Amino acid sequence: MWEGMKRLKAQDDLPWLVVGDFNEVLWDYEHLSETPRSHGQMIAFRDVLEACDLSDLGFSG
């Protein structure tokens, strides 16, 4: 999925908005489960946000 988003961004450099719950976290402190989140998954998510010029608007709930 992340590579697909990067390809879409590379096709056209216009501003875009992505809305939804990716069920991913950027940092360890955002994950409140006993099951640890893979560090690689968090890095990949941060990487795609940066590559696509996207910003995390935060979460609530």
KETORNU-487226 format. One record per residue (C-alpha): x, y, z; residue number from 1; chain; residue in one letter. Coordinates in nm, 3 decimals, padded with zeros to 5 digits. Layout:
x:y:z:resi:chain:resn
X:Y:Z:NUM:A:a
...
***
This chain:
x:y:z:resi:chain:resn
00.000:00.000:00.000:1:A:m
00.275:00.246:00.091:2:A:w
00.458:00.199:-00.237:3:A:e
00.130:00.257:-00.422:4:A:g
00.083:00.589:-00.243:5:A:m
00.438:00.692:-00.332:6:A:k
00.375:00.606:-00.699:7:A:r
00.054:00.812:-00.701:8:A:l
00.237:01.111:-00.553:9:A:k
00.517:01.078:-00.809:10:A:a
00.269:01.092:-01.099:11:A:q
00.154:01.443:-01.013:12:A:d
00.295:01.690:-00.763:13:A:d
-00.037:01.861:-00.691:14:A:l
-00.151:01.899:-00.330:15:A:p
-00.366:01.613:-00.205:16:A:w
-00.550:01.502:00.104:17:A:l
-00.569:01.149:00.239:18:A:v
-00.832:01.083:00.506:19:A:v
-00.892:00.766:00.700:20:A:g
-00.759:00.535:00.964:21:A:d
-00.451:00.348:00.844:22:A:f
-00.441:00.148:01.169:23:A:n
-00.073:00.241:01.198:24:A:e
00.127:00.443:01.447:25:A:v
00.418:00.679:01.398:26:A:l
00.576:00.633:01.742:27:A:w
00.585:00.367:02.015:28:A:d
00.398:00.585:02.264:29:A:y
00.092:00.593:02.033:30:A:e
00.051:00.215:02.054:31:A:h
-00.136:00.113:02.369:32:A:l
-00.157:-00.264:02.316:33:A:s
00.044:-00.533:02.492:34:A:e
00.153:-00.661:02.151:35:A:t
00.454:-00.453:02.045:36:A:p
00.439:-00.275:01.710:37:A:r
00.720:-00.349:01.467:38:A:s
00.975:-00.069:01.454:39:A:h
01.003:-00.129:01.078:40:A:g
00.628:-00.072:01.034:41:A:q
00.650:00.262:01.210:42:A:m
00.950:00.368:01.002:43:A:i
00.772:00.268:00.680:44:A:a
00.464:00.471:00.778:45:A:f
00.673:00.778:00.866:46:A:r
00.861:00.736:00.539:47:A:d
00.546:00.734:00.325:48:A:v
00.407:01.041:00.504:49:A:l
00.730:01.227:00.434:50:A:e
00.760:01.105:00.074:51:A:a
00.402:01.212:-00.001:52:A:c
00.426:01.544:00.187:53:A:d
00.147:01.436:00.422:54:A:l
00.100:01.546:00.783:55:A:s
-00.042:01.353:01.074:56:A:d
-00.338:01.545:01.217:57:A:l
-00.335:01.343:01.537:58:A:g
-00.602:01.124:01.686:59:A:f
-00.862:01.122:01.957:60:A:s
-01.033:00.830:02.123:61:A:g
***
